[in-house]
Amino acid sequence: MENFIKDVVPSNMGNMRIEVDAFIELYNEGKCELVDVRMPMETKVWQVNFGLKIPAPELPERLEELPKDKLIIVACPKADRSNMARMWLATQGFEVKYLSGGLLGLMDHLKGGKAKSLKL
């Protein structure tokens, strides 16, 4: 954990998040997995029909569901929970980033014809 906190400096902050376009590219190439860390009540109201749905509080019990050979992209509506989940997963040895702009930003980016850019 000590080494982890030493990396929390302004010059490294960009390495902790991923922009939507970069996420889509890596996802389409099969190099990353989206992990939706919202609570079940949130995913019932509006769904993202791809990626893993693991609420943040359940991550410790469900680590075996996460691929070890891909970059993990955690996401919530904006970024607060996903960044906390990212920090914890990083301490568990995962290569992980949070989605900049969150799921709301991703959905805004994919609206209309742009949804075709994501290979499902």
N, C-alpha and C positions, 0 to 999 in steps of 0.2 A: 504494500500500500504506500510505503514511503516513496518508492520510485515512481509510482503512479502520480502522486500529488506533485512531484517535482516537474512533471511534464505539463502541468496546468499553468502555462505562461502564454501571453498573447501570441507569440509567434507559432505556437502549436495549435491554437484554437481551430484553425481551418482544417486540421487533420481529424478533428472530432466530429465533424458534420459532413454531409454530402448534399449537394444541390440536386434538384429534381432531374435535370437533364442527365447528369452523371449517373444517378441512380437508375434511370430508365435504361441507359446504355449497358450498365453492368448487369441489370436484371435480365435484359434481353439476351445477353451473352451467357447467362447461367452462372455468373460469378458472385451473385449476392442473393440473400434471402431477406424479404421484408418480414418484420415481426411487429404486429400491431399490439401495443401494450395497453390499449384502452380496456376499461371495465366492460363486462358483459352487457350491462344496461345501455352502454354507449353503442356497442356494436349491433344491438337490436334496433336502435333508432336509425342508424345509417351504417351501411356495410361497405367494406372493401372486399371484393370477391377474389382476392388472391393473397398470397402470403400466409404466414402463421398468425393465429390469434392466441396470444398468451398474455393475459393481464399481468402488469408489472408485479403485483404481489405474489403471483404464482411462479415467477421465473425460477426461484431456487428449487422448487419441486419438479420443474419441467425442463431442466437444462438438457436432458438427453434428446429432446425434440429438435434442438438447434444443430444445424450442420456445422461440423468442425472445419470443413474444407471450403467454406464460402465466407465472404464478408457478411456480417450481420448488420442489417439496417433497421434500427428501432424507430417506431413512429407512434405518435399520438396526435390529437388534433393540432397542436402547435409545436411545442418543443420541450416543455418543462419535464413531464414524466419521461419522455423518451431520452432526454439527456441524463436523467438520474439512472434510468435503466442501463443506458450506455456505460456510465461510469461503473456500475456494479458488474456488468458483464465483462468489462475490460479487466477488472480485478480477478475474474474467474478464468482469464486466459483467452477470451474470445477476441478476434479482430472485429471491431464493432464501431459503427458511426450512427449518428442520429440524422434523420431526414430534415434538412433545413426547410422551414416553412410548414413542416408537419404534414399530416394527411389532408388538411384543408388546402394547403398549398399544392399538394400533388393533384387533388381532385380539380382544383381550379386550372391547373396546367393541362389536365387531360380532358377538359370539357369539350364538347362538340367533336369535330373530326380528329382532334389530337389524341383521342383515346386509342386510335389505331396504332399509335407509336409504341404502345406496350404490347409485347408478344405474350399472350396467355395460352 
